[in-house]
Amino acid sequence: MKTCQYFTYNTQRNGYITIVLAVVFIAFVEKVLTTTLIVIFVPAGFVRLILLGGLILLTVLGLLAATSPLWTRHCLTTTHLYLRFGVFLRATIPREHIAAVQPFNAVTTAAGVTYDAHKRQVTAVLAPHNQVVLHLSLPQYVRVGLLQGGMTEVLVINVDQPEEFIALISDTPAPPSEEFDRAAIQRQAISMPHDNDMGAQTHAPATTHSYAVYTNGLTRHYQRFVAVDQLNLSIAPGEIYGFLGMNGAGKTTTIKMLVGLLQPTSGQACIAGHDMWTKPLADRAAFGYVADRALLYEHLSGREFLAFLAQMRGLTRDESHQRMAHLLKLLGLEAHADQPCGAYSFGMRRKLALAGALLHQPPVLILDEPMSGLDPRSVRSIKDALIELAAQGTTIFLSTHDLAMAEVF
């Protein structure tokens, strides 16, 4: 029996109840008028009984359907996410097929369940607040209502605790039947020297400010669940650092605290001597970050996307052109630079996200599962690029659960 953690949505419950009561009142008045017409114009007998019985049945079913979302709760286990939105939505999503989950800013306040076949998106919400969007790596068939449904790649739902929900989806706790030391796994980060340093011993720098990446007692709690517990890291400049651990060990949560997407419960996180939570601007300028899922502007070309990022980073026109040309060549994207990002393959999207992270020549590059889902040729291409960057002095913090992939460095 798998332990289930439930996520409900009660934040806008009163507002929805008000709407339901208004609809029920209108429906009640309509049903009273219909009943009156049936009694007046339909002779007493079997036909009148059938019509009145059908009217009562439709009223009860409509009332149950309208109020059922109020008792919606989604169930999260170590292997699956069970989505339950009243009687309108029943979906079972394997955890391994959830590629990314993030907050979602709604553009509509409409409550209910809808399916967009063009976008392959199911939206099951009560209000525009506390919404999260799930992106699936493989399309799943989701049934909406009794007759509608289809292959779905995006799901939007409401939950009361979106941050906790996102964190638990990103870092799945291991099943209770597997006994392991969570703290030991969270510290299972293996520092791998460069090819020209094999066999040489790495000596710690004299001060914390000389570390490329440094954490001290880094901890993150979600109520009673401890995702990261007292993590200490000291990574010297120029290293390729393998941050290893099984799914659920806290790798993604740690990275999000390092890059400023998630505030630690306690502890310190520094990059290039800058504390993310005391000097965020200086810290963000010191690293490039590639998430486990590349989020690009679909209608921009690869070159336009990089130019936009260069402007955001404050690069001059000459600097941006020079850096873009170098990175597109380094990552093998020159031939596709003028194609829209929406037409890119999974591997090309990964490479473009990496190019965007490297535009401002950061001293630290943070990668979350960079090789996941890539074909062997793309893996080789990105591996060679990372080794070249490390040889030039860039510190690479590489998170993965694949020991064989880490060993190739």
Protein Blocks (a to p, Z undefined) as FASTA:
>chain_A
ZZddddddfklmmmmmmmmmmmmmmmmmmmmmmmmmmmmmmccdjklmmmmmmmmmmmmm
mmmmmmmmmmgccdddfkbccddehjlbccdddfklmmbdcddddfbfbecddddfklop
acddfbfghiacdddfbdcdddehjlggcddfbdcdddfblmlmmmmmmmccddfklgcd
fklmmmmcccdddfklgoiacdddfbfklpfbdcehiacdehjbcfbghiacdddehiac
dddddehilmmmmmmmmnopaccfbdcddeehiafklmmmlmmmmpccddfbdcddfkbc
fklmmmmmmmmnopafklmmmmmmmmmmmnopmmmmmpcfklpcfklmmmmmmmmmmmno
pabdcdehklgoiafklmmmmmmmmmmmmmnopacddddfbfklmmmZZ
